[in-house]
Every structure is written in structure tokens, then in C-alpha cells.
Amino acid sequence: MTSLETVHAFIAAIEAKDLDTALTLVTDDIEYDNVPMPTANGVDEVRAFLGPFIDGASKIEWVIHREAAVGNIVMNERTDRFLLGERWIEIPVAGVWELRDGKIALWRDYFDMGQFNAQMAG
């Protein structure tokens, strides 16, 4: 798989709410830097962070608007959507992915925490 295909497979697994499959696509020492939140290091921390979001949403969609890939680097601009109860939470995100040996070693997302909190508050 190319770097872009690996990132797409990861996103597809998240959208399918299949965290186990998603985590097969990352390195054991993955760094997940979800700016402005604390960084999750390693598969266990990433699972602990993503698990509640995935379990709490009845549907997940990550809509990619733009993306570029060069070698082992993928960048995308997307809207991450989570259906919580009867309403969608929609967060604009800019993501940077770095792969090592065909797996995601760095995943850094940038988003507006204020916008996220406002939507969560209803």
C-alpha cells in the first residue's frame, strides 16, 4: 500500500468503528498529537483516547476535502463528523501523517477546541 492508501484504510476503519483494524495500520510507538490536546504515545494510549469517541458515536464520517502525499508524508484537510444521539458534531481538521515501514508513525491533527466544546455543549 502507498502512504495515501494506508491513511485512507485507517480512516475507513475509523468510519466503520473498527478500532482494532485501524490500529493494525500504526506503529507500536505511534505518536498521536491531537492539537490542542495532550499527545497519545503508543497503541494503548491511542486506543484509550479514540475508544470513547468511537463507542459514543452511532456513525462516523471523515470527509476529506483536500489532500497531498509525497513519499511517507500525507496531509489532509477534512471535516470529522460524529453522530451523537440525534445530532452531528462536525469539526474542521487539518491532519499530518508520517509513515514508517508502511505504517502510521505520526498522526497530528489540528482543530479548534472552542468550536468542538461549543458543539458538545449543544
C-alpha atoms as an extended CHARMM CRD file, in Angstrom:
* protein
*
       122  EXT
         1         1  MET       CA              0.0000000000        0.0000000000        0.0000000000  PROA      1               0.0000000000
         2         2  THR       CA              1.1210000000        3.5490000000       -0.6280000000  PROA      2               0.0000000000
         3         3  SER       CA              1.1930000000        6.0460000000        2.2290000000  PROA      3               0.0000000000
         4         4  LEU       CA             -2.0250000000        7.5980000000        0.9490000000  PROA      4               0.0000000000
         5         5  GLU       CA             -3.7210000000        4.1990000000        0.7020000000  PROA      5               0.0000000000
         6         6  THR       CA             -2.6690000000        3.3850000000        4.2710000000  PROA      6               0.0000000000
         7         7  VAL       CA             -4.1390000000        6.6320000000        5.5890000000  PROA      7               0.0000000000
         8         8  HSD       CA             -7.3470000000        6.0040000000        3.6090000000  PROA      8               0.0000000000
         9         9  ALA       CA             -7.5580000000        2.4710000000        5.0480000000  PROA      9               0.0000000000
        10        10  PHE       CA             -7.0790000000        3.8760000000        8.5530000000  PROA      10              0.0000000000
        11        11  ILE       CA             -9.8390000000        6.4400000000        8.0370000000  PROA      11              0.0000000000
        12        12  ALA       CA            -12.1550000000        3.7870000000        6.5570000000  PROA      12              0.0000000000
        13        13  ALA       CA            -11.6120000000        1.6080000000        9.6340000000  PROA      13              0.0000000000
        14        14  ILE       CA            -12.4120000000        4.5300000000       11.9480000000  PROA      14              0.0000000000
        15        15  GLU       CA            -15.5550000000        5.2950000000        9.9390000000  PROA      15              0.0000000000
        16        16  ALA       CA            -16.5330000000        1.6080000000       10.2460000000  PROA      16              0.0000000000
        17        17  LYS       CA            -15.9830000000        1.9190000000       14.0200000000  PROA      17              0.0000000000
        18        18  ASP       CA            -13.3360000000       -0.8010000000       13.7720000000  PROA      18              0.0000000000
        19        19  LEU       CA            -10.5970000000        0.4750000000       16.0570000000  PROA      19              0.0000000000
        20        20  ASP       CA             -8.8090000000       -2.8890000000       16.1100000000  PROA      20              0.0000000000
        21        21  THR       CA             -8.2990000000       -2.8120000000       12.3320000000  PROA      21              0.0000000000
        22        22  ALA       CA             -7.2950000000        0.8640000000       12.4020000000  PROA      22              0.0000000000
        23        23  LEU       CA             -4.6110000000        0.1390000000       14.9720000000  PROA      23              0.0000000000
        24        24  THR       CA             -3.0520000000       -2.5840000000       12.8110000000  PROA      24              0.0000000000
        25        25  LEU       CA             -2.0670000000        0.2630000000       10.4710000000  PROA      25              0.0000000000
        26        26  VAL       CA              0.0080000000        2.1540000000       13.0530000000  PROA      26              0.0000000000
        27        27  THR       CA              3.4330000000        1.5300000000       14.5470000000  PROA      27              0.0000000000
        28        28  ASP       CA              3.7100000000        0.2970000000       18.1360000000  PROA      28              0.0000000000
        29        29  ASP       CA              5.2900000000        3.6300000000       19.0750000000  PROA      29              0.0000000000
        30        30  ILE       CA              2.8110000000        5.8530000000       17.2100000000  PROA      30              0.0000000000
        31        31  GLU       CA              2.6580000000        9.4800000000       18.2650000000  PROA      31              0.0000000000
        32        32  TYR       CA             -0.9060000000       10.8550000000       18.0340000000  PROA      32              0.0000000000
        33        33  ASP       CA             -0.6900000000       14.5930000000       18.5730000000  PROA      33              0.0000000000
        34        34  ASN       CA             -4.2760000000       15.8740000000       18.5960000000  PROA      34              0.0000000000
        35        35  VAL       CA             -3.5050000000       19.5900000000       18.9320000000  PROA      35              0.0000000000
        36        36  PRO       CA             -4.5450000000       21.2520000000       21.2840000000  PROA      36              0.0000000000
        37        37  MET       CA             -4.9930000000       18.1380000000       23.4500000000  PROA      37              0.0000000000
        38        38  PRO       CA             -2.2410000000       16.0830000000       25.1110000000  PROA      38              0.0000000000
        39        39  THR       CA             -0.2760000000       13.7140000000       22.8910000000  PROA      39              0.0000000000
        40        40  ALA       CA             -1.0580000000        9.9830000000       22.9890000000  PROA      40              0.0000000000
        41        41  ASN       CA              2.0350000000        7.8100000000       22.6230000000  PROA      41              0.0000000000
        42        42  GLY       CA              1.8080000000        4.1660000000       21.6610000000  PROA      42              0.0000000000
        43        43  VAL       CA             -1.0630000000        1.9320000000       20.6200000000  PROA      43              0.0000000000
        44        44  ASP       CA             -2.5360000000        1.5970000000       24.1200000000  PROA      44              0.0000000000
        45        45  GLU       CA             -2.7920000000        5.3620000000       24.6620000000  PROA      45              0.0000000000
        46        46  VAL       CA             -4.2700000000        5.8800000000       21.1910000000  PROA      46              0.0000000000
        47        47  ARG       CA             -6.8320000000        3.1310000000       21.8660000000  PROA      47              0.0000000000
        48        48  ALA       CA             -7.7270000000        4.7170000000       25.2270000000  PROA      48              0.0000000000
        49        49  PHE       CA             -8.1820000000        8.1170000000       23.5960000000  PROA      49              0.0000000000
        50        50  LEU       CA            -10.1250000000        7.0560000000       20.4840000000  PROA      50              0.0000000000
        51        51  GLY       CA            -12.2050000000        4.2960000000       22.0630000000  PROA      51              0.0000000000
        52        52  PRO       CA            -14.7450000000        6.5460000000       23.8310000000  PROA      52              0.0000000000
        53        53  PHE       CA            -15.2440000000        8.7210000000       20.7180000000  PROA      53              0.0000000000
        54        54  ILE       CA            -15.8090000000        5.6850000000       18.5250000000  PROA      54              0.0000000000
        55        55  ASP       CA            -18.0310000000        3.8930000000       21.0430000000  PROA      55              0.0000000000
        56        56  GLY       CA            -20.0410000000        7.0420000000       21.7830000000  PROA      56              0.0000000000
        57        57  ALA       CA            -20.8940000000        7.8020000000       18.1610000000  PROA      57              0.0000000000
        58        58  SER       CA            -23.5600000000        5.8960000000       16.2830000000  PROA      58              0.0000000000
        59        59  LYS       CA            -21.9980000000        6.9920000000       12.9970000000  PROA      59              0.0000000000
        60        60  ILE       CA            -18.6240000000        8.4640000000       11.9830000000  PROA      60              0.0000000000
        61        61  GLU       CA            -17.7050000000       10.2290000000        8.7450000000  PROA      61              0.0000000000
        62        62  TRP       CA            -14.3880000000       11.8710000000        7.9600000000  PROA      62              0.0000000000
        63        63  VAL       CA            -14.9130000000       13.9180000000        4.8210000000  PROA      63              0.0000000000
        64        64  ILE       CA            -11.6300000000       14.6750000000        3.0570000000  PROA      64              0.0000000000
        65        65  HSD       CA            -11.7250000000       17.9980000000        1.1960000000  PROA      65              0.0000000000
        66        66  ARG       CA             -8.0970000000       18.2280000000        0.0900000000  PROA      66              0.0000000000
        67        67  GLU       CA             -5.0540000000       16.0340000000        0.4430000000  PROA      67              0.0000000000
        68        68  ALA       CA             -1.4940000000       15.6660000000       -0.7360000000  PROA      68              0.0000000000
        69        69  ALA       CA              1.0250000000       12.8720000000       -0.3920000000  PROA      69              0.0000000000
        70        70  VAL       CA              4.7610000000       12.8770000000       -1.0120000000  PROA      70              0.0000000000
        71        71  GLY       CA              6.7630000000        9.8170000000       -0.0710000000  PROA      71              0.0000000000
        72        72  ASN       CA              5.9530000000        8.8990000000        3.5140000000  PROA      72              0.0000000000
        73        73  ILE       CA              4.0530000000       12.1280000000        4.3180000000  PROA      73              0.0000000000
        74        74  VAL       CA              0.3020000000       12.6240000000        3.8510000000  PROA      74              0.0000000000
        75        75  MET       CA             -1.5360000000       15.8570000000        4.6120000000  PROA      75              0.0000000000
        76        76  ASN       CA             -5.2620000000       16.3210000000        4.5080000000  PROA      76              0.0000000000
        77        77  GLU       CA             -7.9380000000       18.8580000000        5.2490000000  PROA      77              0.0000000000
        78        78  ARG       CA            -11.1510000000       17.2580000000        6.3900000000  PROA      78              0.0000000000
        79        79  THR       CA            -14.3240000000       17.5450000000        8.3910000000  PROA      79              0.0000000000
        80        80  ASP       CA            -14.6090000000       14.8980000000       11.0920000000  PROA      80              0.0000000000
        81        81  ARG       CA            -18.2740000000       14.1490000000       11.7760000000  PROA      81              0.0000000000
        82        82  PHE       CA            -19.6620000000       12.1720000000       14.7210000000  PROA      82              0.0000000000
        83        83  LEU       CA            -23.3560000000       11.3780000000       15.1530000000  PROA      83              0.0000000000
        84        84  LEU       CA            -24.0510000000       11.6460000000       18.8800000000  PROA      84              0.0000000000
        85        85  GLY       CA            -27.6600000000       10.9020000000       19.6740000000  PROA      85              0.0000000000
        86        86  GLU       CA            -29.7110000000       12.8640000000       17.1620000000  PROA      86              0.0000000000
        87        87  ARG       CA            -27.1010000000       15.4780000000       16.2270000000  PROA      87              0.0000000000
        88        88  TRP       CA            -23.8970000000       15.6530000000       14.2540000000  PROA      88              0.0000000000
        89        89  ILE       CA            -20.7440000000       17.1410000000       15.7460000000  PROA      89              0.0000000000
        90        90  GLU       CA            -18.6600000000       18.4830000000       12.8420000000  PROA      90              0.0000000000
        91        91  ILE       CA            -15.0620000000       19.5640000000       13.3550000000  PROA      91              0.0000000000
        92        92  PRO       CA            -12.8220000000       21.0410000000       10.6440000000  PROA      92              0.0000000000
        93        93  VAL       CA             -9.4160000000       19.3380000000       10.9200000000  PROA      93              0.0000000000
        94        94  ALA       CA             -6.0190000000       19.6580000000        9.2630000000  PROA      94              0.0000000000
        95        95  GLY       CA             -4.0390000000       16.4300000000        9.5160000000  PROA      95              0.0000000000
        96        96  VAL       CA             -0.4190000000       15.4310000000        9.0060000000  PROA      96              0.0000000000
        97        97  TRP       CA              0.5230000000       11.7650000000        8.7880000000  PROA      97              0.0000000000
        98        98  GLU       CA              4.0450000000       10.3430000000        8.6530000000  PROA      98              0.0000000000
        99        99  LEU       CA              4.5710000000        6.6820000000        7.8260000000  PROA      99              0.0000000000
       100       100  ARG       CA              7.4790000000        4.3890000000        8.6480000000  PROA      100             0.0000000000
       101       101  ASP       CA              7.8120000000        0.9320000000        7.1130000000  PROA      101             0.0000000000
       102       102  GLY       CA              4.2880000000        1.1860000000        5.6910000000  PROA      102             0.0000000000
       103       103  LYS       CA              2.5910000000        2.0920000000        8.9850000000  PROA      103             0.0000000000
       104       104  ILE       CA              1.4730000000        5.3770000000       10.5270000000  PROA      104             0.0000000000
       105       105  ALA       CA              4.1610000000        6.5340000000       12.9680000000  PROA      105             0.0000000000
       106       106  LEU       CA              2.9700000000       10.1200000000       13.4750000000  PROA      106             0.0000000000
       107       107  TRP       CA             -0.5820000000       11.4010000000       13.2490000000  PROA      107             0.0000000000
       108       108  ARG       CA             -1.0020000000       15.0810000000       14.0460000000  PROA      108             0.0000000000
       109       109  ASP       CA             -4.3940000000       16.7890000000       13.7900000000  PROA      109             0.0000000000
       110       110  TYR       CA             -5.0960000000       20.4710000000       14.3000000000  PROA      110             0.0000000000
       111       111  PHE       CA             -8.5900000000       21.6570000000       15.2510000000  PROA      111             0.0000000000
       112       112  ASP       CA            -10.3730000000       24.4130000000       17.1930000000  PROA      112             0.0000000000
       113       113  MET       CA            -11.1420000000       23.1940000000       20.7240000000  PROA      113             0.0000000000
       114       114  GLY       CA            -13.5510000000       26.0890000000       21.3020000000  PROA      114             0.0000000000
       115       115  GLN       CA            -15.6430000000       25.0440000000       18.3180000000  PROA      115             0.0000000000
       116       116  PHE       CA            -15.6270000000       21.4220000000       19.4980000000  PROA      116             0.0000000000
       117       117  ASN       CA            -16.6700000000       22.3800000000       23.0490000000  PROA      117             0.0000000000
       118       118  ALA       CA            -19.4510000000       24.6550000000       21.7860000000  PROA      118             0.0000000000
       119       119  GLN       CA            -20.8870000000       21.8370000000       19.6960000000  PROA      119             0.0000000000
       120       120  MET       CA            -20.6300000000       19.3250000000       22.5320000000  PROA      120             0.0000000000
       121       121  ALA       CA            -22.4730000000       21.7520000000       24.8290000000  PROA      121             0.0000000000
       122       122  GLY       CA            -25.3480000000       21.7790000000       22.3640000000  PROA      122             0.0000000000
